Amino acid sequence: MAIEESLQPELLLIEPDAPALHYWRDLWRYRELLWFLVWRDVLVRYKQTAIGVLWSLLRPLLAMIAFTLVFGLFAKMPSGEAPYPLLVFAAMLPWNFFANALSESSGALIGNANLLTKVYFPRMIIPLSSVIASLLDFAISLAVMAVIMLWYGVFPTWRVLALPLFLLLACVAATGAGLWFSALNVKYRDFRYVVPFLLQFGLYVSPVGFASAVVPEKWRLFYALNPMVGVIDGFRWALLGLKVEVFWPGIILSTFLSLLLLAGGLRFFRGTEKTMADVI
């Protein structure tokens, strides 16, 4: 009987090398895995595409043309002193980054299910890699923005120095939302349909095709409950110089809500991380 028991296979339990308190240290220890996943996501995104990274140029340009025609030419929406295409493209920069990062990170855990069930590493690395990989498209679009600004003779002022801060705010919002939806998507696969709907809805309720100034003054603070409102207004303020003014209470509120979204996402993701390998 003892011999038969010794021949039975043992269960392999995958668990972290350090206590939960050392989770953030583990995140730093596995930074090479993070950069590997970022590089892989960049390569896979444009694999077997006919024009490759040119899609990063075409998508914001085509969106800018569509919004300019609909809102600028037909609807006659005001743009202040800024040319309407610049107003739209300055908003497309953070919105496209947020949309790409959220879309990719929300399904990242499902797409890496085989990796989750084989070895321990901080699972947060996977959605984070999707957010970081989306910065490449942002950098390409920012270069296009610089060319368009030169075409219209609009030059940045000292305000452009604040652009990294608003980019960081966009990263905070994208990471917070990505952590929420990536964890929810593991347990409830319905969220793979929810995210595209929310992004499509968010595009029209965010000030992408119009200036936030068209919103009545009494509703401006309520409108800023959408975290991307502050991000988009901040990008326009930083890039278009004195041609655009912003509603600073709204930016402060959007910043607070983005930080709250990130804090909640971190807490929820960490709470569900232990069981991800079991339910995926």
C-alpha positions as CSV (number, residue, x, y, z in Angstrom):
1,M,0.0,0.0,0.0
2,A,2.8,2.4,0.9
3,I,4.5,1.7,-2.5
4,E,1.2,2.5,-4.4
5,E,0.8,5.8,-2.6
6,S,4.3,6.9,-3.4
7,L,3.7,6.3,-7.1
8,Q,0.7,8.6,-7.3
9,P,1.5,11.9,-9.0
10,E,1.8,15.0,-6.9
11,L,-0.1,18.2,-7.6
12,L,2.0,21.2,-8.7
13,L,1.1,24.4,-6.9
14,I,2.2,27.6,-8.7
15,E,2.7,30.4,-6.2
16,P,4.9,33.4,-5.7
17,D,8.4,33.2,-4.4
18,A,7.8,36.0,-1.9
19,P,4.9,37.0,0.4
20,A,2.1,39.3,-0.9
21,L,3.8,42.3,0.7
22,H,6.7,41.8,-1.8
23,Y,4.4,41.9,-4.8
24,W,5.7,45.3,-6.0
25,R,9.2,44.1,-5.6
26,D,8.3,41.1,-7.8
27,L,6.9,43.5,-10.3
28,W,10.3,45.1,-10.6
29,R,12.1,41.8,-10.7
30,Y,10.1,40.7,-13.7
31,R,10.6,43.9,-15.6
32,E,12.4,42.0,-18.4
33,L,9.3,39.9,-19.0
34,L,7.3,43.2,-19.2
35,W,9.6,44.6,-21.9
36,F,9.5,41.3,-23.8
37,L,5.7,41.3,-23.8
38,V,5.7,44.9,-24.9
39,W,8.0,44.1,-27.8
40,R,5.8,41.0,-28.7
41,D,2.6,43.1,-28.7
42,V,4.2,45.6,-31.0
43,L,5.3,43.0,-33.4
44,V,2.0,41.0,-33.4
45,R,-0.1,44.1,-33.8
46,Y,1.2,44.7,-37.4
47,K,2.1,41.2,-38.3
48,Q,0.9,40.2,-41.8
49,T,-0.5,43.7,-42.5
50,A,0.0,45.2,-45.9
51,I,1.1,48.7,-44.8
52,G,2.3,47.9,-41.2
53,V,2.8,50.9,-38.9
54,L,1.2,53.2,-41.5
55,W,-2.1,52.3,-39.9
56,S,-1.0,54.4,-37.0
57,L,-1.0,57.3,-39.4
58,L,-4.1,56.6,-41.3
59,R,-6.5,56.0,-38.4
60,P,-6.1,59.4,-36.7
61,L,-5.9,61.2,-40.1
62,L,-9.1,59.6,-41.4
63,A,-10.9,60.3,-38.1
64,M,-9.7,63.9,-38.2
65,I,-11.1,64.3,-41.7
66,A,-14.5,62.7,-40.8
67,F,-14.9,64.8,-37.6
68,T,-13.8,68.0,-39.4
69,L,-16.4,67.4,-42.2
70,V,-19.3,66.5,-39.9
71,F,-18.7,68.9,-36.9
72,G,-16.6,71.6,-38.5
73,L,-18.0,72.0,-42.0
74,F,-21.6,70.8,-41.7
75,A,-22.5,71.4,-38.1
76,K,-20.4,74.6,-37.9
77,M,-19.2,73.8,-34.4
78,P,-17.0,76.6,-33.0
79,S,-13.3,76.0,-32.5
80,G,-12.2,79.4,-31.2
81,E,-8.9,80.6,-32.7
82,A,-7.6,77.2,-33.5
83,P,-8.0,75.6,-36.9
84,Y,-10.7,72.9,-36.6
85,P,-8.5,70.0,-37.9
86,L,-5.9,70.8,-35.2
87,L,-8.5,70.9,-32.6
88,V,-9.7,67.5,-33.6
89,F,-6.3,65.9,-34.0
90,A,-5.1,67.2,-30.6
91,A,-8.1,65.3,-29.1
92,M,-7.5,62.2,-31.2
93,L,-4.0,61.8,-29.7
94,P,-5.1,61.0,-26.2
95,W,-8.3,59.3,-27.2
96,N,-6.8,56.9,-29.6
97,F,-4.1,56.0,-27.0
98,F,-6.8,55.4,-24.4
99,A,-9.0,53.4,-26.7
100,N,-6.1,51.2,-28.0
101,A,-4.7,50.7,-24.5
102,L,-8.1,49.7,-23.0
103,S,-9.0,47.5,-26.0
104,E,-5.8,45.6,-25.9
105,S,-5.4,45.3,-22.1
106,S,-9.0,44.2,-21.5
107,G,-8.4,41.0,-23.4
108,A,-4.7,40.5,-22.6
109,L,-5.2,38.0,-19.8
110,I,-7.4,35.8,-22.0
111,G,-4.9,36.0,-24.8
112,N,-2.1,34.9,-22.5
113,A,-4.1,32.1,-20.7
114,N,-1.4,29.5,-21.5
115,L,1.2,31.7,-19.8
116,L,-0.9,32.3,-16.7
117,T,-1.3,28.6,-16.0
118,K,2.4,27.6,-16.3
119,V,4.5,29.9,-14.2
120,Y,4.3,32.5,-11.5
121,F,4.8,36.2,-12.2
122,P,2.8,39.3,-11.3
123,R,-0.2,39.0,-13.5
124,M,-0.4,42.8,-13.7
125,I,2.5,42.7,-16.1
126,I,0.2,41.5,-18.9
127,P,-2.3,44.4,-19.0
128,L,0.6,46.9,-18.3
129,S,2.5,45.7,-21.3
130,S,-0.6,46.4,-23.6
131,V,-0.8,50.0,-22.2
132,I,2.9,50.6,-22.8
133,A,2.8,49.1,-26.3
134,S,0.1,51.6,-27.2
135,L,2.6,54.4,-26.6
136,L,4.2,53.6,-29.9
137,D,1.1,54.5,-31.9
138,F,0.9,57.6,-29.8
139,A,4.4,58.7,-30.6
140,I,3.8,58.2,-34.3
141,S,0.6,60.2,-34.1
142,L,2.3,63.0,-32.2
143,A,4.9,63.3,-35.0
144,V,2.0,63.7,-37.5
145,M,0.5,66.3,-35.2
146,A,3.8,68.3,-35.4
147,V,3.7,68.2,-39.2
148,I,0.0,69.4,-39.3
149,M,0.9,72.2,-36.8
150,L,3.7,73.4,-39.1
151,W,1.3,73.3,-42.1
152,Y,-1.2,75.6,-40.3
153,G,1.6,77.8,-38.9
154,V,0.7,77.0,-35.3
155,F,3.7,76.7,-33.0
156,P,3.7,75.4,-29.4
157,T,4.4,77.7,-26.5
158,W,5.8,77.0,-23.1
159,R,2.6,75.1,-22.4
160,V,4.0,72.1,-24.3
161,L,6.2,71.4,-21.3
162,A,3.0,70.2,-19.5
163,L,2.3,67.7,-22.2
164,P,4.0,64.8,-20.4
165,L,1.9,65.4,-17.4
166,F,-1.3,65.1,-19.4
167,L,0.1,62.0,-21.1
168,L,0.7,60.5,-17.7
169,L,-2.9,61.3,-16.8
170,A,-4.0,59.5,-19.9
171,C,-1.8,56.5,-18.9
172,V,-3.4,56.6,-15.4
173,A,-6.9,56.5,-16.8
174,A,-6.1,53.8,-19.4
175,T,-4.2,51.6,-16.8
176,G,-7.0,51.9,-14.2
177,A,-9.7,51.0,-16.8
178,G,-7.5,48.2,-18.2
179,L,-7.0,46.6,-14.9
180,W,-10.7,46.6,-14.1
181,F,-11.8,45.1,-17.5
182,S,-9.0,42.7,-17.8
183,A,-9.8,41.1,-14.5
184,L,-13.6,41.2,-15.1
185,N,-13.0,39.6,-18.6
186,V,-11.4,36.6,-17.0
187,K,-14.5,35.8,-15.0
188,Y,-17.2,37.2,-17.2
189,R,-16.5,36.8,-20.9
190,D,-19.4,39.2,-21.7
191,F,-17.0,42.1,-21.1
192,R,-15.3,41.5,-24.5
193,Y,-18.5,42.8,-26.0
194,V,-18.9,45.6,-23.4
195,V,-15.6,47.3,-24.0
196,P,-16.1,48.0,-27.7
197,F,-19.5,49.4,-27.0
198,L,-18.2,51.7,-24.2
199,L,-15.4,52.9,-26.4
200,Q,-17.7,53.8,-29.2
201,F,-20.1,55.5,-26.8
202,G,-17.2,57.3,-25.1
203,L,-15.9,58.7,-28.4
204,Y,-19.1,60.7,-28.9
205,V,-19.5,61.8,-25.3
206,S,-15.9,63.0,-25.1
207,P,-14.9,66.4,-26.6
208,V,-13.1,64.8,-29.6
209,G,-15.1,66.4,-32.5
210,F,-15.9,69.6,-30.7
211,A,-14.5,71.9,-28.1
212,S,-15.6,71.5,-24.4
213,A,-16.6,75.2,-24.5
214,V,-19.8,74.3,-26.3
215,V,-21.0,72.6,-23.1
216,P,-23.1,75.1,-21.0
217,E,-21.1,76.5,-18.0
218,K,-23.5,75.0,-15.4
219,W,-22.8,71.5,-16.9
220,R,-19.0,71.8,-17.3
221,L,-18.1,70.3,-13.9
222,F,-20.7,67.4,-14.4
223,Y,-19.3,66.8,-17.9
224,A,-15.8,66.5,-16.4
225,L,-16.9,63.3,-14.6
226,N,-15.7,61.7,-17.8
227,P,-12.0,61.4,-17.0
228,M,-11.0,61.8,-20.7
229,V,-12.5,65.3,-20.8
230,G,-9.7,66.7,-18.6
231,V,-7.1,64.7,-20.6
232,I,-8.3,66.0,-24.0
233,D,-8.7,69.6,-22.8
234,G,-5.2,69.4,-21.3
235,F,-3.7,68.1,-24.6
236,R,-5.3,71.0,-26.5
237,W,-4.1,73.5,-24.0
238,A,-0.6,72.2,-24.1
239,L,-0.3,71.8,-27.9
240,L,-2.3,74.7,-29.3
241,G,-0.8,77.4,-27.1
242,L,-2.8,80.6,-26.5
243,K,-5.5,79.5,-29.0
244,V,-7.3,77.3,-26.5
245,E,-8.4,77.9,-22.9
246,V,-9.5,75.2,-20.5
247,F,-11.8,74.7,-17.6
248,W,-9.3,74.0,-14.8
249,P,-11.9,72.8,-12.2
250,G,-12.9,70.2,-14.7
251,I,-9.2,69.1,-15.2
252,I,-8.8,68.8,-11.5
253,L,-11.9,66.7,-11.2
254,S,-10.9,64.4,-14.1
255,T,-7.4,64.0,-12.5
256,F,-9.0,63.0,-9.2
257,L,-11.4,60.5,-10.9
258,S,-8.5,59.0,-12.9
259,L,-6.5,58.4,-9.8
260,L,-9.6,56.9,-8.1
261,L,-10.1,54.7,-11.1
262,L,-6.5,53.5,-10.9
263,A,-6.6,52.8,-7.2
264,G,-9.9,50.9,-7.6
265,G,-8.4,48.9,-10.5
266,L,-5.3,48.0,-8.6
267,R,-7.4,46.8,-5.6
268,F,-9.8,44.8,-7.7
269,F,-7.1,43.3,-9.8
270,R,-5.0,42.2,-6.8
271,G,-8.2,40.7,-5.2
272,T,-9.0,38.5,-8.2
273,E,-5.4,37.7,-9.2
274,K,-5.1,34.6,-7.0
275,T,-7.9,32.7,-8.8
276,M,-7.2,33.8,-12.4
277,A,-5.3,30.7,-13.3
278,D,-8.2,28.5,-12.0
279,V,-11.0,30.2,-13.9
280,I,-9.3,31.2,-17.1
